[in-house]
Amino acid sequence: MESWMRELGLVMNLRELGATEEILEGIADGTVIRDGGYKVLNRDEVLEILKASL
């Protein structure tokens, strides 16, 4: 599936969008955290997901 997605020109991670480790804190700070759903994430969890997405 990944090769098909790349063939379509889709971005596969944040680094391909130009994100760096230095800007992840700002992205996490700007993330709107909503109640509801399977699990409500906190800022630190959002930051860990962002780091894993580089």
PDB file of N, CA, C and O in Angstrom:
ATOM      1  N   MET A   1       0.824  -1.182   0.000  1.00  0.00           N
ATOM      2  CA  MET A   1       0.000   0.000   0.000  1.00  0.00           C
ATOM      3  C   MET A   1       0.877   1.258   0.000  1.00  0.00           C
ATOM      4  O   MET A   1       0.548   2.257  -0.638  1.00  0.00           O
ATOM      5  N   GLU A   2       2.001   1.189   0.729  1.00  0.00           N
ATOM      6  CA  GLU A   2       2.878   2.360   0.787  1.00  0.00           C
ATOM      7  C   GLU A   2       3.394   2.733  -0.604  1.00  0.00           C
ATOM      8  O   GLU A   2       3.433   3.912  -0.958  1.00  0.00           O
ATOM      9  N   SER A   3       3.785   1.739  -1.383  1.00  0.00           N
ATOM     10  CA  SER A   3       4.304   2.064  -2.721  1.00  0.00           C
ATOM     11  C   SER A   3       3.213   2.691  -3.591  1.00  0.00           C
ATOM     12  O   SER A   3       3.495   3.589  -4.384  1.00  0.00           O
ATOM     13  N   TRP A   4       1.980   2.226  -3.450  1.00  0.00           N
ATOM     14  CA  TRP A   4       0.865   2.805  -4.198  1.00  0.00           C
ATOM     15  C   TRP A   4       0.628   4.253  -3.764  1.00  0.00           C
ATOM     16  O   TRP A   4       0.393   5.128  -4.597  1.00  0.00           O
ATOM     17  N   MET A   5       0.691   4.495  -2.446  1.00  0.00           N
ATOM     18  CA  MET A   5       0.484   5.849  -1.938  1.00  0.00           C
ATOM     19  C   MET A   5       1.593   6.773  -2.417  1.00  0.00           C
ATOM     20  O   MET A   5       1.334   7.926  -2.762  1.00  0.00           O
ATOM     21  N   ARG A   6       2.824   6.280  -2.439  1.00  0.00           N
ATOM     22  CA  ARG A   6       3.936   7.088  -2.952  1.00  0.00           C
ATOM     23  C   ARG A   6       3.755   7.364  -4.441  1.00  0.00           C
ATOM     24  O   ARG A   6       4.052   8.457  -4.921  1.00  0.00           O
ATOM     25  N   GLU A   7       3.261   6.354  -5.168  1.00  0.00           N
ATOM     26  CA  GLU A   7       3.002   6.517  -6.595  1.00  0.00           C
ATOM     27  C   GLU A   7       1.988   7.638  -6.842  1.00  0.00           C
ATOM     28  O   GLU A   7       2.068   8.348  -7.844  1.00  0.00           O
ATOM     29  N   LEU A   8       1.052   7.786  -5.935  1.00  0.00           N
ATOM     30  CA  LEU A   8       0.066   8.856  -6.026  1.00  0.00           C
ATOM     31  C   LEU A   8       0.636  10.209  -5.615  1.00  0.00           C
ATOM     32  O   LEU A   8       0.011  11.249  -5.828  1.00  0.00           O
ATOM     33  N   GLY A   9       1.838  10.184  -5.020  1.00  0.00           N
ATOM     34  CA  GLY A   9       2.473  11.425  -4.596  1.00  0.00           C
ATOM     35  C   GLY A   9       2.048  11.891  -3.210  1.00  0.00           C
ATOM     36  O   GLY A   9       2.221  13.059  -2.862  1.00  0.00           O
ATOM     37  N   LEU A  10       1.491  10.975  -2.419  1.00  0.00           N
ATOM     38  CA  LEU A  10       1.049  11.340  -1.071  1.00  0.00           C
ATOM     39  C   LEU A  10       2.230  11.448  -0.122  1.00  0.00           C
ATOM     40  O   LEU A  10       3.226  10.740  -0.272  1.00  0.00           O
ATOM     41  N   VAL A  11       2.115  12.323   0.840  1.00  0.00           N
ATOM     42  CA  VAL A  11       3.137  12.509   1.865  1.00  0.00           C
ATOM     43  C   VAL A  11       3.004  11.380   2.880  1.00  0.00           C
ATOM     44  O   VAL A  11       1.900  11.056   3.317  1.00  0.00           O
ATOM     45  N   MET A  12       4.135  10.785   3.251  1.00  0.00           N
ATOM     46  CA  MET A  12       4.106   9.634   4.149  1.00  0.00           C
ATOM     47  C   MET A  12       4.513   9.961   5.583  1.00  0.00           C
ATOM     48  O   MET A  12       4.278   9.160   6.488  1.00  0.00           O
ATOM     49  N   ASN A  13       5.120  11.123   5.800  1.00  0.00           N
ATOM     50  CA  ASN A  13       5.503  11.514   7.157  1.00  0.00           C
ATOM     51  C   ASN A  13       5.655  13.036   7.229  1.00  0.00           C
ATOM     52  O   ASN A  13       5.633  13.730   6.213  1.00  0.00           O
ATOM     53  N   LEU A  14       5.806  13.523   8.439  1.00  0.00           N
ATOM     54  CA  LEU A  14       5.900  14.975   8.640  1.00  0.00           C
ATOM     55  C   LEU A  14       7.167  15.568   8.032  1.00  0.00           C
ATOM     56  O   LEU A  14       7.155  16.710   7.573  1.00  0.00           O
ATOM     57  N   ARG A  15       8.252  14.810   8.023  1.00  0.00           N
ATOM     58  CA  ARG A  15       9.501  15.315   7.457  1.00  0.00           C
ATOM     59  C   ARG A  15       9.325  15.652   5.972  1.00  0.00           C
ATOM     60  O   ARG A  15       9.887  16.630   5.479  1.00  0.00           O
ATOM     61  N   GLU A  16       8.547  14.837   5.271  1.00  0.00           N
ATOM     62  CA  GLU A  16       8.289  15.107   3.854  1.00  0.00           C
ATOM     63  C   GLU A  16       7.482  16.386   3.663  1.00  0.00           C
ATOM     64  O   GLU A  16       7.477  16.955   2.572  1.00  0.00           O
ATOM     65  N   LEU A  17       6.809  16.837   4.699  1.00  0.00           N
ATOM     66  CA  LEU A  17       6.084  18.109   4.658  1.00  0.00           C
ATOM     67  C   LEU A  17       6.978  19.287   5.034  1.00  0.00           C
ATOM     68  O   LEU A  17       6.572  20.445   4.929  1.00  0.00           O
ATOM     69  N   GLY A  18       8.204  18.979   5.475  1.00  0.00           N
ATOM     70  CA  GLY A  18       9.133  20.031   5.862  1.00  0.00           C
ATOM     71  C   GLY A  18       9.220  20.256   7.360  1.00  0.00           C
ATOM     72  O   GLY A  18       9.895  21.183   7.809  1.00  0.00           O
ATOM     73  N   ALA A  19       8.545  19.418   8.140  1.00  0.00           N
ATOM     74  CA  ALA A  19       8.590  19.572   9.592  1.00  0.00           C
ATOM     75  C   ALA A  19       9.937  19.101  10.142  1.00  0.00           C
ATOM     76  O   ALA A  19      10.547  18.161   9.630  1.00  0.00           O
ATOM     77  N   THR A  20      10.375  19.774  11.187  1.00  0.00           N
ATOM     78  CA  THR A  20      11.610  19.389  11.877  1.00  0.00           C
ATOM     79  C   THR A  20      11.295  19.188  13.356  1.00  0.00           C
ATOM     80  O   THR A  20      10.241  19.596  13.845  1.00  0.00           O
ATOM     81  N   GLU A  21      12.222  18.559  14.048  1.00  0.00           N
ATOM     82  CA  GLU A  21      12.064  18.325  15.485  1.00  0.00           C
ATOM     83  C   GLU A  21      11.827  19.638  16.232  1.00  0.00           C
ATOM     84  O   GLU A  21      11.082  19.678  17.211  1.00  0.00           O
ATOM     85  N   GLU A  22      12.466  20.709  15.761  1.00  0.00           N
ATOM     86  CA  GLU A  22      12.387  21.996  16.438  1.00  0.00           C
ATOM     87  C   GLU A  22      10.982  22.604  16.435  1.00  0.00           C
ATOM     88  O   GLU A  22      10.652  23.367  17.343  1.00  0.00           O
ATOM     89  N   ILE A  23      10.158  22.291  15.452  1.00  0.00           N
ATOM     90  CA  ILE A  23       8.843  22.927  15.377  1.00  0.00           C
ATOM     91  C   ILE A  23       7.723  22.071  15.969  1.00  0.00           C
ATOM     92  O   ILE A  23       6.573  22.508  16.018  1.00  0.00           O
ATOM     93  N   LEU A  24       8.049  20.860  16.418  1.00  0.00           N
ATOM     94  CA  LEU A  24       7.009  19.967  16.929  1.00  0.00           C
ATOM     95  C   LEU A  24       6.324  20.504  18.182  1.00  0.00           C
ATOM     96  O   LEU A  24       5.121  20.312  18.359  1.00  0.00           O
ATOM     97  N   GLU A  25       7.073  21.170  19.049  1.00  0.00           N
ATOM     98  CA  GLU A  25       6.462  21.749  20.262  1.00  0.00           C
ATOM     99  C   GLU A  25       5.379  22.756  19.875  1.00  0.00           C
ATOM    100  O   GLU A  25       4.301  22.769  20.468  1.00  0.00           O
ATOM    101  N   GLY A  26       5.662  23.591  18.892  1.00  0.00           N
ATOM    102  CA  GLY A  26       4.692  24.576  18.435  1.00  0.00           C
ATOM    103  C   GLY A  26       3.461  23.932  17.819  1.00  0.00           C
ATOM    104  O   GLY A  26       2.339  24.396  18.020  1.00  0.00           O
ATOM    105  N   ILE A  27       3.680  22.855  17.064  1.00  0.00           N
ATOM    106  CA  ILE A  27       2.544  22.137  16.486  1.00  0.00           C
ATOM    107  C   ILE A  27       1.690  21.547  17.599  1.00  0.00           C
ATOM    108  O   ILE A  27       0.463  21.636  17.557  1.00  0.00           O
ATOM    109  N   ALA A  28       2.336  20.943  18.598  1.00  0.00           N
ATOM    110  CA  ALA A  28       1.601  20.355  19.720  1.00  0.00           C
ATOM    111  C   ALA A  28       0.830  21.432  20.474  1.00  0.00           C
ATOM    112  O   ALA A  28      -0.313  21.213  20.876  1.00  0.00           O
ATOM    113  N   ASP A  29       1.450  22.592  20.669  1.00  0.00           N
ATOM    114  CA  ASP A  29       0.770  23.695  21.368  1.00  0.00           C
ATOM    115  C   ASP A  29      -0.439  24.197  20.591  1.00  0.00           C
ATOM    116  O   ASP A  29      -1.418  24.644  21.188  1.00  0.00           O
ATOM    117  N   GLY A  30      -0.378  24.125  19.268  1.00  0.00           N
ATOM    118  CA  GLY A  30      -1.465  24.618  18.441  1.00  0.00           C
ATOM    119  C   GLY A  30      -2.545  23.575  18.144  1.00  0.00           C
ATOM    120  O   GLY A  30      -3.523  23.863  17.455  1.00  0.00           O
ATOM    121  N   THR A  31      -2.358  22.378  18.664  1.00  0.00           N
ATOM    122  CA  THR A  31      -3.324  21.305  18.412  1.00  0.00           C
ATOM    123  C   THR A  31      -4.537  21.460  19.319  1.00  0.00           C
ATOM    124  O   THR A  31      -4.403  21.605  20.535  1.00  0.00           O
ATOM    125  N   VAL A  32      -5.705  21.429  18.723  1.00  0.00           N
ATOM    126  CA  VAL A  32      -6.952  21.508  19.481  1.00  0.00           C
ATOM    127  C   VAL A  32      -7.287  20.105  19.976  1.00  0.00           C
ATOM    128  O   VAL A  32      -7.460  19.180  19.182  1.00  0.00           O
ATOM    129  N   ILE A  33      -7.374  19.959  21.282  1.00  0.00           N
ATOM    130  CA  ILE A  33      -7.685  18.664  21.881  1.00  0.00           C
ATOM    131  C   ILE A  33      -9.150  18.662  22.271  1.00  0.00           C
ATOM    132  O   ILE A  33      -9.593  19.472  23.085  1.00  0.00           O
ATOM    133  N   ARG A  34      -9.891  17.746  21.683  1.00  0.00           N
ATOM    134  CA  ARG A  34     -11.340  17.687  21.885  1.00  0.00           C
ATOM    135  C   ARG A  34     -11.696  16.534  22.815  1.00  0.00           C
ATOM    136  O   ARG A  34     -11.012  15.511  22.835  1.00  0.00           O
ATOM    137  N   ASP A  35     -12.755  16.699  23.574  1.00  0.00           N
ATOM    138  CA  ASP A  35     -13.276  15.615  24.398  1.00  0.00           C
ATOM    139  C   ASP A  35     -14.019  14.633  23.508  1.00  0.00           C
ATOM    140  O   ASP A  35     -14.516  14.993  22.441  1.00  0.00           O
ATOM    141  N   GLY A  36     -14.087  13.405  23.958  1.00  0.00           N
ATOM    142  CA  GLY A  36     -14.836  12.392  23.220  1.00  0.00           C
ATOM    143  C   GLY A  36     -13.924  11.498  22.411  1.00  0.00           C
ATOM    144  O   GLY A  36     -12.708  11.684  22.376  1.00  0.00           O
ATOM    145  N   GLY A  37     -14.529  10.532  21.769  1.00  0.00           N
ATOM    146  CA  GLY A  37     -13.759   9.596  20.967  1.00  0.00           C
ATOM    147  C   GLY A  37     -13.220   8.455  21.812  1.00  0.00           C
ATOM    148  O   GLY A  37     -13.597   8.291  22.973  1.00  0.00           O
ATOM    149  N   TYR A  38     -12.344   7.680  21.223  1.00  0.00           N
ATOM    150  CA  TYR A  38     -11.795   6.507  21.901  1.00  0.00           C
ATOM    151  C   TYR A  38     -10.956   6.896  23.115  1.00  0.00           C
ATOM    152  O   TYR A  38     -11.120   6.326  24.194  1.00  0.00           O
ATOM    153  N   LYS A  39     -10.062   7.861  22.941  1.00  0.00           N
ATOM    154  CA  LYS A  39      -9.192   8.323  24.026  1.00  0.00           C
ATOM    155  C   LYS A  39      -8.915   9.802  23.830  1.00  0.00           C
ATOM    156  O   LYS A  39      -8.598  10.234  22.722  1.00  0.00           O
ATOM    157  N   VAL A  40      -9.031  10.568  24.883  1.00  0.00           N
ATOM    158  CA  VAL A  40      -8.692  11.989  24.826  1.00  0.00           C
ATOM    159  C   VAL A  40      -7.188  12.102  25.067  1.00  0.00           C
ATOM    160  O   VAL A  40      -6.686  11.695  26.115  1.00  0.00           O
ATOM    161  N   LEU A  41      -6.483  12.653  24.097  1.00  0.00           N
ATOM    162  CA  LEU A  41      -5.034  12.800  24.209  1.00  0.00           C
ATOM    163  C   LEU A  41      -4.687  14.077  24.944  1.00  0.00           C
ATOM    164  O   LEU A  41      -5.425  15.060  24.882  1.00  0.00           O
ATOM    165  N   ASN A  42      -3.553  14.062  25.645  1.00  0.00           N
ATOM    166  CA  ASN A  42      -3.045  15.294  26.231  1.00  0.00           C
ATOM    167  C   ASN A  42      -1.906  15.815  25.350  1.00  0.00           C
ATOM    168  O   ASN A  42      -1.507  15.151  24.393  1.00  0.00           O
ATOM    169  N   ARG A  43      -1.394  16.981  25.665  1.00  0.00           N
ATOM    170  CA  ARG A  43      -0.371  17.620  24.842  1.00  0.00           C
ATOM    171  C   ARG A  43       0.869  16.737  24.678  1.00  0.00           C
ATOM    172  O   ARG A  43       1.425  16.638  23.585  1.00  0.00           O
ATOM    173  N   ASP A  44       1.299  16.095  25.775  1.00  0.00           N
ATOM    174  CA  ASP A  44       2.496  15.252  25.706  1.00  0.00           C
ATOM    175  C   ASP A  44       2.287  14.047  24.789  1.00  0.00           C
ATOM    176  O   ASP A  44       3.205  13.635  24.080  1.00  0.00           O
ATOM    177  N   GLU A  45       1.094  13.493  24.804  1.00  0.00           N
ATOM    178  CA  GLU A  45       0.796  12.369  23.912  1.00  0.00           C
ATOM    179  C   GLU A  45       0.776  12.817  22.459  1.00  0.00           C
ATOM    180  O   GLU A  45       1.250  12.104  21.574  1.00  0.00           O
ATOM    181  N   VAL A  46       0.230  13.996  22.217  1.00  0.00           N
ATOM    182  CA  VAL A  46       0.236  14.557  20.860  1.00  0.00           C
ATOM    183  C   VAL A  46       1.675  14.755  20.406  1.00  0.00           C
ATOM    184  O   VAL A  46       2.014  14.432  19.267  1.00  0.00           O
ATOM    185  N   LEU A  47       2.516  15.276  21.271  1.00  0.00           N
ATOM    186  CA  LEU A  47       3.921  15.509  20.933  1.00  0.00           C
ATOM    187  C   LEU A  47       4.639  14.197  20.610  1.00  0.00           C
ATOM    188  O   LEU A  47       5.431  14.149  19.668  1.00  0.00           O
ATOM    189  N   GLU A  48       4.380  13.147  21.363  1.00  0.00           N
ATOM    190  CA  GLU A  48       4.997  11.849  21.088  1.00  0.00           C
ATOM    191  C   GLU A  48       4.554  11.298  19.732  1.00  0.00           C
ATOM    192  O   GLU A  48       5.360  10.719  19.004  1.00  0.00           O
ATOM    193  N   ILE A  49       3.289  11.474  19.398  1.00  0.00           N
ATOM    194  CA  ILE A  49       2.786  11.033  18.089  1.00  0.00           C
ATOM    195  C   ILE A  49       3.474  11.816  16.974  1.00  0.00           C
ATOM    196  O   ILE A  49       3.864  11.248  15.953  1.00  0.00           O
ATOM    197  N   LEU A  50       3.618  13.113  17.176  1.00  0.00           N
ATOM    198  CA  LEU A  50       4.298  13.944  16.178  1.00  0.00           C
ATOM    199  C   LEU A  50       5.747  13.503  15.986  1.00  0.00           C
ATOM    200  O   LEU A  50       6.231  13.412  14.858  1.00  0.00           O
ATOM    201  N   LYS A  51       6.432  13.232  17.091  1.00  0.00           N
ATOM    202  CA  LYS A  51       7.832  12.768  16.994  1.00  0.00           C
ATOM    203  C   LYS A  51       7.930  11.454  16.240  1.00  0.00           C
ATOM    204  O   LYS A  51       8.843  11.261  15.437  1.00  0.00           O
ATOM    205  N   ALA A  52       6.991  10.548  16.496  1.00  0.00           N
ATOM    206  CA  ALA A  52       6.984   9.259  15.807  1.00  0.00           C
ATOM    207  C   ALA A  52       6.641   9.422  14.333  1.00  0.00           C
ATOM    208  O   ALA A  52       6.944   8.547  13.523  1.00  0.00           O
ATOM    209  N   SER A  53       6.016  10.529  13.985  1.00  0.00           N
ATOM    210  CA  SER A  53       5.595  10.775  12.599  1.00  0.00           C
ATOM    211  C   SER A  53       6.657  11.439  11.746  1.00  0.00           C
ATOM    212  O   SER A  53       6.452  11.647  10.550  1.00  0.00           O
ATOM    213  N   LEU A  54       7.799  11.776  12.350  1.00  0.00           N
ATOM    214  CA  LEU A  54       8.878  12.369  11.568  1.00  0.00           C
ATOM    215  C   LEU A  54       9.446  11.269  10.737  1.00  0.00           C
ATOM    216  O   LEU A  54      10.383  11.494   9.971  1.00  0.00           O
TER     217      LEU A  54
END
